[in-house]
Amino acid sequence: MAGVARRIAEAEAALATLDEAAARASNSLIERDSAILRLIYTFEAVWKACQHLLAEHEGVEVGSPNATIRAARRLGWLSDEDAEAAMRIARDRNLAVHMYRGQIGEEIADRLAGHAAVLRRWLDTLPEQAAGDT
């Protein structure tokens, strides 16, 4: 259980930094890119916390973000809408490496607040699932 609690705490800390960035009205390209980096590592922390919880408490082994999202949806940890939104976050994470191409960074930045809200809802379900098995 200590591993799951640690993963959840790391994800909470990451999400706090994303929330801070998403709340700022930024005109700076550097600040925008920093906020997108926060999205990337927050998504990573949340899906890995979920992956860890799935393995430890459900015996479900998943190896990718999309497989983790699908498993969380099957177990009711994510609604259909939030599972679809989490898949969009995964796509934005993958697109972020191409921000040198035109509008990609701006488009991802426009979705930051919505992405942060989805990650919050997903992360909020994880301690409930961990507590339910103890």
Residue frames as a rotation matrix with the C-alpha (Angstrom) as fourth column:
MET 1
0.563 0.827 0.000 0.00
0.827 -0.563 0.000 0.00
0.000 0.000 -1.000 0.00
ALA 2
0.227 -0.540 -0.810 2.90
0.322 -0.743 0.586 2.38
-0.919 -0.394 0.006 0.65
GLY 3
-0.747 -0.537 0.392 3.76
0.507 -0.079 0.858 2.34
-0.430 0.840 0.332 -3.06
VAL 4
-0.089 0.812 0.577 0.24
0.905 -0.175 0.387 3.35
0.415 0.557 -0.719 -4.07
ALA 5
0.701 0.350 -0.622 0.12
0.637 -0.699 0.325 6.10
-0.321 -0.624 -0.713 -1.44
ARG 6
-0.203 -0.866 -0.457 3.47
0.326 -0.500 0.802 7.44
-0.923 0.014 0.383 -2.63
ARG 7
-0.732 -0.038 0.681 2.36
0.681 -0.013 0.732 7.42
-0.019 0.999 0.036 -6.26
ILE 8
0.329 0.925 0.190 -0.86
0.884 -0.372 0.282 9.23
0.332 0.075 -0.940 -5.39
ALA 9
0.540 -0.199 -0.818 1.06
0.470 -0.735 0.489 11.83
-0.698 -0.649 -0.303 -3.35
GLU 10
-0.603 -0.797 0.012 3.44
0.402 -0.292 0.868 12.41
-0.689 0.528 0.497 -6.27
ALA 11
-0.460 0.522 0.718 0.50
0.819 -0.062 0.570 12.83
0.342 0.851 -0.399 -8.63
GLU 12
0.612 0.677 -0.408 -1.15
0.788 -0.566 0.244 15.28
-0.066 -0.471 -0.880 -6.20
ALA 13
0.088 -0.682 -0.726 2.04
0.330 -0.668 0.667 17.35
-0.940 -0.298 0.166 -6.08
ALA 14
-0.811 -0.377 0.448 2.31
0.515 -0.096 0.852 17.34
-0.278 0.921 0.272 -9.87
LEU 15
-0.048 0.891 0.452 -1.34
0.918 -0.138 0.371 18.33
0.393 0.433 -0.811 -10.26
ALA 16
0.517 0.182 -0.836 -0.87
0.637 -0.735 0.234 21.25
-0.572 -0.653 -0.496 -7.88
THR 17
-0.489 -0.758 -0.432 1.80
0.189 -0.575 0.796 22.63
-0.852 0.308 0.424 -10.21
LEU 18
-0.749 0.296 0.593 -0.47
0.635 0.066 0.770 22.17
0.189 0.953 -0.237 -13.25
ASP 19
0.329 0.917 -0.224 -3.37
0.943 -0.307 0.127 23.86
0.047 -0.253 -0.966 -11.46
GLU 20
0.149 -0.371 -0.917 -1.09
0.384 -0.832 0.400 26.82
-0.911 -0.412 0.019 -10.70
ALA 21
-0.841 -0.541 -0.012 -0.02
0.173 -0.290 0.941 27.11
-0.513 0.790 0.338 -14.33
ALA 22
-0.511 0.717 0.474 -3.54
0.804 0.203 0.559 26.66
0.304 0.666 -0.681 -15.73
ALA 23
0.388 0.696 -0.605 -4.86
0.875 -0.484 0.004 29.43
-0.290 -0.530 -0.797 -13.47
ARG 24
-0.250 -0.586 -0.771 -2.39
0.254 -0.808 0.532 31.99
-0.934 -0.062 0.351 -14.81
ALA 25
0.906 0.402 0.132 -3.24
0.266 -0.299 -0.916 34.18
-0.329 0.865 -0.378 -17.75
SER 26
0.046 -0.997 -0.054 0.06
0.272 -0.040 0.961 33.98
-0.961 -0.059 0.270 -19.57
ASN 27
0.913 0.172 -0.370 1.20
-0.279 -0.397 -0.874 35.75
-0.297 0.902 -0.315 -22.67
SER 28
0.042 -0.994 -0.096 4.75
-0.920 -0.076 0.385 34.48
-0.390 0.072 -0.918 -22.52
LEU 29
0.456 0.025 -0.890 5.77
-0.630 0.715 -0.303 31.63
0.629 0.698 0.342 -24.80
ILE 30
-0.627 -0.753 -0.201 8.11
-0.327 0.489 -0.809 30.34
0.707 -0.441 -0.553 -22.10
GLU 31
-0.652 0.456 0.606 5.32
-0.659 0.055 -0.750 30.27
-0.375 -0.889 0.264 -19.51
ARG 32
0.427 0.826 -0.369 2.99
-0.901 0.353 -0.251 28.53
-0.077 0.440 0.895 -21.95
ASP 33
0.170 -0.448 -0.878 5.57
-0.446 0.760 -0.474 25.88
0.879 0.472 -0.070 -22.72
SER 34
-0.845 -0.455 0.280 6.29
-0.419 0.240 -0.876 25.45
0.331 -0.858 -0.394 -19.02
ALA 35
-0.184 0.872 0.453 2.59
-0.864 0.076 -0.497 24.91
-0.468 -0.483 0.740 -18.35
ILE 36
0.593 0.368 -0.716 2.46
-0.721 0.638 -0.270 22.26
0.357 0.677 0.644 -21.10
LEU 37
-0.419 -0.787 -0.452 5.45
-0.333 0.597 -0.730 20.52
0.845 -0.155 -0.513 -19.54
ARG 38
-0.751 0.214 0.625 3.50
-0.628 0.066 -0.776 20.47
-0.207 -0.975 0.085 -16.28
LEU 39
0.402 0.903 -0.152 0.61
-0.897 0.355 -0.263 18.82
-0.184 0.243 0.953 -18.12
ILE 40
0.249 -0.379 -0.891 2.99
-0.529 0.718 -0.453 16.18
0.811 0.584 -0.022 -19.46
TYR 41
-0.753 -0.627 -0.201 4.48
-0.197 0.506 -0.840 15.22
0.628 -0.592 -0.504 -16.13
THR 42
-0.495 0.667 0.558 1.14
-0.785 -0.067 -0.616 15.44
-0.373 -0.742 0.556 -14.32
PHE 43
0.516 0.665 -0.541 -0.48
-0.835 0.531 -0.145 13.09
0.191 0.526 0.829 -16.81
GLU 44
-0.122 -0.676 -0.727 2.48
-0.323 0.720 -0.615 10.74
0.939 0.159 -0.306 -16.38
ALA 45
-0.897 -0.255 0.361 2.15
-0.400 0.118 -0.909 10.79
0.189 -0.960 -0.208 -12.58
VAL 46
-0.128 0.937 0.325 -1.62
-0.904 0.025 -0.427 10.23
-0.408 -0.348 0.844 -12.63
TRP 47
0.561 0.394 -0.728 -1.66
-0.705 0.688 -0.172 7.37
0.433 0.609 0.664 -15.11
LYS 48
-0.342 -0.751 -0.565 1.24
-0.219 0.648 -0.730 5.66
0.914 -0.126 -0.386 -13.35
ALA 49
-0.764 0.183 0.619 -0.49
-0.631 -0.008 -0.776 6.01
-0.137 -0.983 0.121 -9.96
CYS 50
0.335 0.942 -0.034 -3.57
-0.905 0.311 -0.290 4.41
-0.262 0.128 0.956 -11.52
GLN 51
0.291 -0.330 -0.898 -1.43
-0.523 0.731 -0.438 1.70
0.801 0.597 0.040 -13.15
HIS 52
-0.767 -0.639 0.052 0.14
-0.349 0.349 -0.870 0.91
0.538 -0.685 -0.491 -9.77
LEU 53
-0.466 0.685 0.560 -3.25
-0.763 0.009 -0.646 0.77
-0.448 -0.728 0.519 -8.05
LEU 54
0.494 0.639 -0.590 -4.68
-0.854 0.486 -0.188 -1.46
0.167 0.596 0.785 -10.77
ALA 55
-0.076 -0.623 -0.779 -1.80
-0.339 0.751 -0.567 -3.91
0.938 0.221 -0.268 -10.34
GLU 56
-0.894 -0.412 0.177 -1.74
-0.275 0.193 -0.942 -3.95
0.354 -0.890 -0.286 -6.53
HIS 57
-0.645 0.687 0.335 -5.45
-0.507 -0.056 -0.860 -3.89
-0.572 -0.725 0.384 -5.77
GLU 58
0.422 0.868 -0.262 -7.13
-0.763 0.183 -0.620 -5.36
-0.490 0.461 0.740 -8.84
GLY 59
-0.015 -0.529 0.848 -4.46
0.142 0.839 0.526 -7.68
-0.990 0.128 0.062 -10.23
VAL 60
0.874 0.340 0.347 -4.74
0.406 -0.118 -0.906 -5.88
-0.267 0.933 -0.241 -13.58
GLU 61
-0.148 -0.979 -0.138 -1.43
0.484 -0.194 0.853 -5.43
-0.862 0.059 0.503 -15.38
VAL 62
0.888 0.364 0.281 -1.39
0.431 -0.446 -0.785 -2.62
-0.160 0.818 -0.553 -17.94
GLY 63
0.031 -0.999 0.023 1.61
0.882 0.038 0.470 -1.22
-0.471 0.006 0.882 -19.74
SER 64
-0.700 -0.242 0.671 0.49
0.599 -0.710 0.370 1.99
0.387 0.661 0.642 -21.38
PRO 65
-0.909 0.393 -0.139 -1.52
-0.246 -0.775 -0.582 5.11
-0.337 -0.495 0.801 -20.60
ASN 66
-0.382 0.816 -0.433 -4.34
-0.835 -0.104 0.540 4.11
0.395 0.568 0.722 -22.97
ALA 67
-0.277 0.249 -0.928 -4.58
0.183 0.962 0.203 0.60
0.943 -0.114 -0.312 -21.51
THR 68
-0.877 -0.066 -0.475 -4.64
0.480 -0.099 -0.872 2.13
0.010 -0.993 0.118 -18.03
ILE 69
-0.757 0.638 -0.137 -7.42
-0.628 -0.770 -0.114 4.52
-0.179 0.000 0.984 -19.02
ARG 70
-0.221 0.692 -0.688 -9.46
-0.570 0.480 0.666 1.67
0.791 0.539 0.288 -20.53
ALA 71
-0.476 -0.003 -0.880 -9.01
0.526 0.800 -0.287 -0.47
0.705 -0.600 -0.379 -17.40
ALA 72
-0.956 0.136 -0.260 -9.99
0.141 -0.565 -0.813 2.43
-0.257 -0.814 0.521 -15.12
ARG 73
-0.532 0.806 -0.261 -13.09
-0.832 -0.438 0.341 2.96
0.161 0.399 0.903 -17.26
ARG 74
-0.245 0.421 -0.873 -14.05
-0.120 0.881 0.459 -0.74
0.962 0.217 -0.165 -17.12
LEU 75
-0.576 -0.053 -0.815 -13.80
0.730 0.415 -0.543 -0.62
0.367 -0.909 -0.201 -13.31
GLY 76
0.500 0.856 0.133 -15.88
0.732 -0.500 0.462 2.57
0.462 -0.134 -0.877 -13.12
TRP 77
-0.015 -0.598 -0.802 -13.00
0.837 -0.447 0.317 4.73
-0.548 -0.666 0.507 -11.90
LEU 78
-0.881 -0.168 -0.443 -13.50
-0.102 -0.846 0.524 6.98
-0.463 0.506 0.728 -14.93
SER 79
0.256 0.966 -0.038 -16.77
-0.088 -0.016 -0.996 7.91
-0.963 0.258 0.081 -16.60
ASP 80
0.389 -0.059 0.920 -17.07
0.864 0.370 -0.341 7.42
-0.320 0.927 0.195 -20.35
GLU 81
0.932 0.027 0.361 -16.61
0.183 -0.896 -0.405 11.16
0.313 0.443 -0.840 -20.84
ASP 82
0.678 -0.717 0.161 -13.57
-0.616 -0.434 0.658 11.38
-0.402 -0.545 -0.735 -18.59
ALA 83
0.230 -0.588 0.776 -12.01
0.354 0.793 0.496 8.31
-0.906 0.161 0.391 -20.21
GLU 84
0.579 0.023 0.815 -12.39
0.809 -0.137 -0.571 9.96
0.098 0.990 -0.098 -23.62
ALA 85
0.937 -0.230 0.262 -10.98
-0.242 -0.970 0.012 13.19
0.251 -0.075 -0.965 -22.21
ALA 86
0.502 -0.791 0.349 -8.04
-0.305 0.216 0.928 11.31
-0.810 -0.572 -0.133 -20.68
MET 87
0.291 -0.358 0.887 -7.33
0.809 0.588 -0.028 9.82
-0.511 0.726 0.460 -24.12
ARG 88
0.805 0.018 0.593 -7.30
0.398 -0.758 -0.517 13.37
0.440 0.652 -0.617 -25.52
ILE 89
0.803 -0.575 0.157 -4.81
-0.515 -0.537 0.668 14.36
-0.300 -0.617 -0.727 -22.82
ALA 90
0.286 -0.706 0.648 -2.62
0.281 0.708 0.648 11.44
-0.916 -0.004 0.401 -23.87
ARG 91
0.472 -0.074 0.879 -2.81
0.881 -0.003 -0.473 12.63
0.037 0.997 0.064 -27.48
ASP 92
0.927 -0.137 0.349 -1.90
-0.116 -0.990 -0.081 16.18
0.357 0.034 -0.933 -26.43
ARG 93
0.602 -0.757 0.254 1.03
-0.283 0.095 0.954 14.80
-0.746 -0.647 -0.157 -24.45
ASN 94
0.164 -0.525 0.835 2.25
0.723 0.640 0.260 13.04
-0.671 0.561 0.485 -27.57
LEU 95
0.648 0.156 0.745 1.68
0.690 -0.534 -0.489 16.12
0.322 0.831 -0.453 -29.74
ALA 96
0.936 -0.209 -0.282 3.65
0.007 -0.791 0.612 18.34
-0.351 -0.575 -0.739 -27.38
VAL 97
0.050 -0.980 0.192 6.95
0.458 0.193 0.868 17.20
-0.887 0.045 0.459 -28.86
HIS 98
-0.295 -0.088 0.951 5.84
0.952 -0.117 0.284 18.90
0.086 0.989 0.118 -32.09
MET 99
0.479 0.542 -0.690 5.13
0.660 -0.741 -0.124 22.31
-0.579 -0.396 -0.713 -30.58
TYR 100
-0.534 -0.722 -0.439 7.68
0.146 -0.591 0.794 23.82
-0.833 0.360 0.421 -32.95
ARG 101
-0.778 0.344 0.526 4.98
0.593 0.123 0.796 23.34
0.209 0.931 -0.300 -35.61
GLY 102
-0.524 0.604 0.601 2.71
0.050 -0.682 0.729 26.34
0.850 0.412 0.327 -35.72
GLN 103
-0.081 0.710 0.700 -0.32
-0.719 -0.528 0.452 26.30
0.690 -0.467 0.553 -33.49
ILE 104
0.068 0.171 -0.983 0.11
0.284 0.941 0.183 23.01
0.956 -0.291 0.016 -31.62
GLY 105
-0.768 -0.431 -0.474 1.40
0.562 -0.098 -0.821 24.65
0.308 -0.897 0.318 -28.42
GLU 106
-0.834 0.505 0.222 -1.34
-0.535 -0.839 -0.102 27.25
0.134 -0.204 0.970 -28.48
GLU 107
0.017 0.881 -0.473 -4.02
-0.533 0.408 0.741 24.61
0.846 0.239 0.477 -29.01
ILE 108
-0.137 -0.128 -0.982 -2.75
0.613 0.768 -0.185 22.47
0.778 -0.627 -0.027 -26.13
ALA 109
-0.958 -0.269 -0.100 -2.48
0.249 -0.608 -0.754 25.54
0.142 -0.747 0.650 -23.90
ASP 110
-0.514 0.838 0.184 -6.13
-0.712 -0.537 0.452 26.37
0.478 0.101 0.873 -24.64
ARG 111
0.341 0.664 -0.666 -7.10
-0.200 0.743 0.638 22.95
0.918 -0.084 0.386 -23.26
LEU 112
-0.641 -0.754 -0.146 -4.95
-0.040 0.223 -0.974 23.07
0.767 -0.618 -0.173 -20.09
ALA 113
-0.614 0.436 0.658 -7.71
-0.789 -0.318 -0.526 24.03
-0.020 -0.842 0.539 -17.64
GLY 114
0.490 0.838 -0.240 -10.03
-0.849 0.521 0.083 21.32
0.195 0.163 0.967 -18.96
HIS 115
0.180 -0.526 -0.831 -7.24
-0.082 0.834 -0.545 18.75
0.980 0.166 0.107 -18.88
ALA 116
-0.807 -0.495 0.322 -6.39
-0.318 -0.096 -0.943 19.71
0.498 -0.863 -0.080 -15.29
ALA 117
-0.143 0.845 0.515 -10.04
-0.985 -0.070 -0.159 19.23
-0.098 -0.530 0.843 -14.28
VAL 118
0.657 0.346 -0.669 -10.14
-0.500 0.865 -0.044 15.73
0.564 0.364 0.742 -15.83
LEU 119
-0.238 -0.834 -0.497 -6.88
0.042 0.503 -0.863 14.76
0.970 -0.226 -0.084 -14.14
ARG 120
-0.704 0.067 0.707 -8.29
-0.682 -0.338 -0.648 16.03
0.196 -0.939 0.284 -10.82
ARG 121
0.368 0.917 0.153 -11.42
-0.930 0.361 0.074 13.90
0.013 -0.170 0.985 -11.14
TRP 122
0.533 -0.250 -0.808 -9.35
-0.171 0.904 -0.393 10.85
0.829 0.347 0.439 -12.11
LEU 123
-0.548 -0.835 -0.040 -6.87
-0.075 0.097 -0.992 11.36
0.833 -0.541 -0.116 -9.31
ASP 124
-0.401 0.464 0.790 -9.64
-0.905 -0.333 -0.264 11.91
0.141 -0.821 0.553 -6.76
THR 125
0.666 0.696 -0.269 -11.00
-0.657 0.718 0.232 8.41
0.355 0.022 0.935 -7.43
LEU 126
0.063 -0.724 -0.687 -7.70
-0.184 0.668 -0.721 6.66
0.981 0.172 -0.091 -6.71
PRO 127
-0.816 -0.357 0.454 -7.52
-0.498 0.037 -0.866 7.06
0.293 -0.933 -0.208 -2.91
GLU 128
0.095 0.933 0.346 -11.14
-0.972 0.162 -0.170 5.89
-0.215 -0.320 0.923 -2.75
GLN 129
0.657 0.102 -0.747 -10.19
-0.454 0.845 -0.284 2.72
0.602 0.525 0.602 -4.63
ALA 130
-0.390 -0.881 -0.268 -7.11
-0.175 0.357 -0.918 2.15
0.904 -0.311 -0.294 -2.47
ALA 131
-0.678 0.174 0.714 -9.11
-0.735 -0.167 -0.657 2.65
0.005 -0.970 0.241 0.73
GLY 132
0.359 0.925 -0.126 -11.84
-0.929 0.367 0.045 0.29
0.088 0.101 0.991 -0.48
ASP 133
0.511 -0.224 -0.830 -9.41
-0.168 0.921 -0.352 -2.64
0.843 0.319 0.432 -0.56
THR 134
-0.561 -0.805 0.192 -7.75
-0.343 0.015 -0.939 -2.10
0.753 -0.593 -0.285 2.81
